Amino acid sequence: MQLRSPFRKLSVLLVICMGIIIGPQRGTAQSIRAVTPCDSLGINRTGFGRFMNHVSSTRAYEMTHIAIPLIASGLIIQHNDYPFRSLRNTYFPSFRHRYDDYLQYAPAGLLLGLKIGGVEGRSSWGRMLVSDAFAAVLLTASTRIMKSACQVMRPDNTDRHSFPSGHAATAFLTATLLHKEYGRTRSPWYSVGGYVTATATGLSRIINNKHWLSDVLTGAGIGILCGELGYYFTDLIFKDRGLLRDELPEPKYDLTHRPSFLGLYLGYNLFLNGTERIDGSEITFPTGGNAGIEGAWFLNNHFGFGGRLTAMNLDPIVDGVTNPDQIGGISCYLGAYYSLPLTCKWHVGTKLLAGYNHTSAIRIHDRTLGNRNVFGMGTGVSLTFIAHHNFGMRIFSDYNITPSLIVPHGNISHLLTLGGGVNLQF
């Protein structure tokens, strides 16, 4: 799955052009939200802190602070997609349903339904349709150019139009249009509903074996960016004409804010044991995938209780040969969470969890291994950025220790998971 060099140049040029177009600009039709001066470590009083506060108050930041990280994540992990494909093959090997062909348009259906029903949004009909047209043209052009330039084979080997995911791009575009019209002006729950639907569409494309994870992440970023650009260009043309509602004020954060969350959990497993020796055979485990949900409810700004529910897989290599069967596992952990706010929007967290692990059975040299039910302990550290009142992004490093996940009385299993996720903040 190599990106061709012309596309690499095209991607760099695209990002540079976006920066030139939108970088110096401020919001034209809407007032810029003030940065809350809360700071537990004095970061805002440094030159770097003042610079970041300035950057985060610009229209360019508002348009790109979610889209660009998603696109960059897709490009970074493109050569490490296989663990997540293996995870899909372990739990949904024959999943084939086409509901995602229609689900991608659900946020747009809600947007039009609200408008037809007379629910006042940000824009008049004319201004909204111009914004949507700009966004749709940008999306169609960018995805078609990239699919043609990249020529990435789909996981099911049907064609070379895998990167980026058009379904994910369309779903996140329509979710962004709903967010701009109603989520920012009436209720953030319109945004939550739209982006949850878009996320479900992206995950469905992976489960349906039509796309790699990198395709979906990049497509999501492109969809969000095209939606933001559509409204940006319309604001330049229309100025204040056709604006019907002001944006809702951003809730003011302070250091006492409770960082409760519920979000996606996606990571790479690293089996730290090295080599297991069973019946004279050496068994090693390269990286595997880990996916699920994690959440916690905080009693105050520091302490909370929560847990995670995940599914993972490991591909055993026996005496240097990849085993045809994979080890799948499901785990459920509960425990205490701790958060330290560095600023209003940046939080460092840790946790101490305990829970249950189940691994599936596999055949290695006519012997059944796995099929284990064991108790485990886990901890980890995370860094969370609260982008909006109801939306956060998180990177983490988790460590779990359990009795052997492969055989009774085997070595203690040490598993490190590196990854990230997106959260609903509440």
N, C-alpha and C positions, 0 to 999 in steps of 0.2 A: 504494500500500500504506500507507494512513494508519491509525494507531490512533485509534479514536474517543475523544473526551474523557472519557466516562464510564469507559472502561477505564483511562485514565491515572490518574484519581482512585482507581479501585479498586486499581490496582497500588501506588500510594503508600500507601494505607490498609492493604493487605495487608502490605507491608514493615514499616510502623510497628507493626501488631498483632503481627507475629512478634517484633519487637524487645522489645515490652512483655512478651510471654509468656515468651520464653526468655532475654532479656538478663540479668536479675539472677541466673539460676540457675547452679549448678555441677553437675557430674556427680553423680548420685545413686547409681547402682549400680556405677560404675567410678571408680577413682582418677584424678585429673587428672595428665597427664604433665608432668613437670618440664621447664622451659625450660633448655636447656643454655647456660651463660653464656659462650659464645665470641663474640668481638667484635674485629674487626681495626681498627675506626675509633673505638672508644670510644662507639658509639651506645647501647649498653645502659646506660651510666652517665649519660646525659642523661634529662631528664624525659620526653621523647618515648619514648625507649627503654624506660624502666621502665613507661610506660603501655602500650606495645605488648606487652611481656612479660606484663603483667597480662591484657590483652585476649585474648592467644593462649592463656592457660591456662583460659579459661572454656568451659563447655559450649556457649554460644551461638556462640563462634568455631568450635568443632569442627563444629557443625551447618551453619554458613552460609558458611565461608570459601571453599568451592568452588562451592556452589549459587548464592549471590547474584552473584558475578562472572559466572557463565554467563548468568543471567537478564538482568543489566545489559548484557552484551555483545550478547545477542540484541535487546534494545530499541534499543541504540545503532546497530547496523548495519542495522536494518530498512529504512532508506531507501537503503542501498547494497548491496542483495542482487544486483543485476543482474550485476556482474562475475563472481560465482561461478556464476550461472545460465548465463552465456555460456561459462564454462569447461566446464560440464557439456555444453552443446550442441555444443561443439567436439569433445569426445572421446567422448561417449556419447549421440549424438543420438537413437538409437532403442532405448536400453536399457529393457527392460520385463520385470522378473522379480518374482515375489511372495514370494520366500523371506524377505523381511524381516517378513512377516506372522507367521512362525513364529520367526524368529531373536530377536525381542524377548522371547520367553518362555524362551530358553535358560538364562539364569542362574537363573530360578526352577525350571526343571527340574532343574538340578544341585543347587540347595539342597534340594529335596524328596528327590532321590535319595540325597544324603548322609544326610539325616535318617532316611529309611526304612531305609537300610543300616546304621544304628546308629552312625554317626560323630558323636561328641558335639560339639555346637557351643556357642554362648553360652547358649542358652535351652532350657528344656523345651519339649515340643510345645505345651502350652497357652499359655505366654508368647509363643512365637514366632508362633503363629497370631493372637494378639491384636495383636501388633506389626504383622504383615502386614495384618490387617484395617483397623487404623487408617490405615496408609499407603495402602492401596488406595482407601479411602473419600475421603481427602484428595485423592488424585491424580484420581480420577474427577470429583469436584466441581469442582476448580480448572480442569482442562482443559476441561470442558464449559462452565463459565461464561465462560472466556476465549475459547473458539472462538465462542460465541454473541455475546459483546460485541464482538469485534474484526472479524469478518466479512472476513477477509483472503482474497482469491482465491488458489487454488492455482496453481502455475506452469503446470499443464496445463489450467487454466480449467474444471475439472470441478465445483467447488463453492467456497463461501466459508468453509471450515472448515480453513484451512491453519495458522493461528497459534493456539496452539503445536502442535508435532508430538506427537500422542498416542503414536505408535510409539516415538519417542525418549524421551518421558517414561516409558512403560512399561518400556523396556529399561534405562534408568538407575535406575528404581525397583527392578527385580528385581536389578540388579547391586549396588545399595546394600544390599539385604536380604542378599544372599550375602556381601558385605563385612562387614556387622555380625555375622553369625552365624559365619562361618568365616575370613574374611580377617583379622579383628582378633583371633581366638582360636587359630587353628591355623597358617595360613600366609598371608603377603601375596599369594602367587601365586593364591589363589582370587579375591582382589580384582582382580588384574591380568587374569585370564581373564574375569571378569564385565564389567569396564569396557571391555576390548578388544572384546568381543562387542557391548556397548551402542554403542560408537563405530561399529562396522561397521554396525549397524542404522541409526544416524543418517545416516551417509554414503550408505547405500543408498537412504534416502528422498529424498535430494537427486538421486542418480544416476537414480532412477526417475521423476524430475520430479514428485514429489508434494509436495515441500516446499522452501521457501527455506532458506538457511543460518540466518537468524535464527529460523525456526520450530524448527529442530533444537537450536540453542544454548539457547533458552529452555525447550524441552521437557526437555532434559537437566538443566538447573538445577532445574526443578520436580520431576522424578523424584527427584533426589538429596535435595532438601529434604523432600519428602513421606516418603521412607524414613527420614530422620533424625528427623522429627517423630513418625512412627509408633513408633519405639523410645523417643523421649523421653516421650511420653504413657504408654506401657506401663511405663516405669521409675517414673513418678510413682505409678501405681496399684499395681504389684506390689512395689515396693521391691526387696528382695533375694530374694524368693520366686521359685523357678524358675530361678535363675542356676546354670549348671553349670560354666562355665569362665571364668577371668579373662582379660583381654586380654593379648596378648603385650607385653612391654616395648618401648617405642620405642627404636630404636638411638640411642646417644649420638653426636651429631655434634661434631666439633671442626674447627678451621681446616685440618687436614690431610686432611679427607675429599675423596675424588676424585669430582668432579661428572659422571661419565660419564652419558650419556643417549641415548635414542632416542625421537623423538616426531613428532607431526603438525606440518606447516608450512602455515599458511594466511595469505595476505596480499593486499594491494592493490598492483598495479603502477602506478607513476607514470613515464611516459616523459618524461624530462627534456629531450630534444632540442628540444621545441617543434614546429616544422613541418619536414617533409621536402618538398622540391620535386622532382618527378619528371615529366618531359615536360610542363612547364608547369602541372602540377596541384599544389595544396597538400594535403599529407596530414598530418593530426594524429591523435593517439592519446589518448583519454581513459583513465581508470583501467581496468585489467583485473584479472582474478583470477589467483592463483598458489597452487597446492596441491601438497603432496608430503610427503616425510619428510626428517628431518634427524637426525643423530646423531654422537656423538664419544666415543672412549674416551680417558680421561685417564691419563697415566703417573703423575702426582702431583696435588696440589690446584690446580696452575696450568696445566700444559701437556698438550695432547692432540692427537689426530689424528682426522679424521672427514670428513664430507661431507654433501651433500644431493642428492636426486633430486626434481625438481619438474616440473610441467606448468603452462604459463601461456597466457593469451590476451590479445590486444589487438584492439580494435574500431576499424579505421581510418575516419576521416571525410575524405572526398575532396571538396575544394571546398565544404565545408559540408554535405555529404550523407553520411549513414552508409552505408558500403559493405556490400552484402549478405553478403560473405564476411569471415570473421574470420581473423586470423593466430594460429595455434596454435604453441606451442613446447615443446620438452622440453630440459631441461638437467641435466647431471650434473657436480658440482663436488667436488673433494677438496682437503684442505689442513690447515693447523695451526689449532688452537683455543687460546684463552687464557681463563682464568677467575680473577677476583679475588673471594674471599669477603669480603663486607662484614660479615655475621654468619653463624651456622651455616646459616640458611635463605635468605639473600639473596645472590645472586651476580651480579656484572657480568661480561659476557663479550665477547670480540671474536674475530675470525678473519681469516685471509688464505687465500683459495681460488683455485684455477684449474680450468678445466674446459671442457666441450664444450657447444655450443648448436646445436639444430636447429630451424628454423622451417618451417612448412608453406607451400605455395604458395597464392597467392590471385590472382584476376583483377581488375585495375583498368584500366578503359578499354581492354579487349582486350589488355592486356599482363600477362604472368605475373610476379608479384613474390614475394618470399619464397623458400622452398625453399633455405635457406641452412644451411651447416654451418660454424660458426666457433668459434674458441677465445676464451675470455673470462677475465677476472679479477674477483674479488669480495671484498668485505669487509663488515663490519657490526658493530653493537653490540647487546647484548641484556641484559635484566634477568630473572633467573630466581628464582622463589620455590619452595622445596622444601616443599610442604605436608605430605607424609608421606615415609616412608623410600623408597617406590617411586614417588612421584608428584610431579611438579613442573609449574608453569605459567610460561610465558615470553612476553615481548613483545620485539619486535626491529625494527630498521631495517637493511636490507641494501642495499648499493649494488653494482651490476655494470656493468662496462664491456666492450664487445665491438665488433668491426667491425660495420658496418651489418647489422641483422637483416632488411633489406628488399631491398636491391639491392647488387650488387658495386660497390666503389669509392664507396659512399655515405658519409654522415656516420657518425662513431663513435657507437654507441648507448650512452646512459647510462640505466640503469634503476634506480629506487629502489623497494624493496618494504617496505611497512609492515604489520606483522601480529603474530600471536601463535600459540601452540600449547600443547599439553599433552605432557608427557614421561613416559616410564618412566625412573626413576633407578636406576642399578645400580652 
